[in-house]
């Protein structure tokens, strides 16, 4: 079988990975990714609430996970080439305050025939910036 193709992976994204022990935020620009952002309506006991969600795909040929970048739950993703973020500004670097910013809730590396092929990451949050366990609750 042929290696998977990634024709939609033509976007540039900036990944932000905090290191609380060092008091730093590592910024990595990745070209050749796919970032899909969307809005969902979440139904709760209080009524309908608007929630944002995203899916990020980074093919291994665009950037090698754990070698070229680190991505973990709690990290941030911004479309395009984003600015550097200082550790002192990390708490205010949230989707509710930064247009287009996404907060990673899960990271799912994928393999193809025993070798890494791409990484999927995603998340969802309400206007207040808080995450949800599912888009349906």
Order of alpha helices (4+ residues) and beta strands (2+ residues): beta-beta-beta-beta-beta-beta-beta
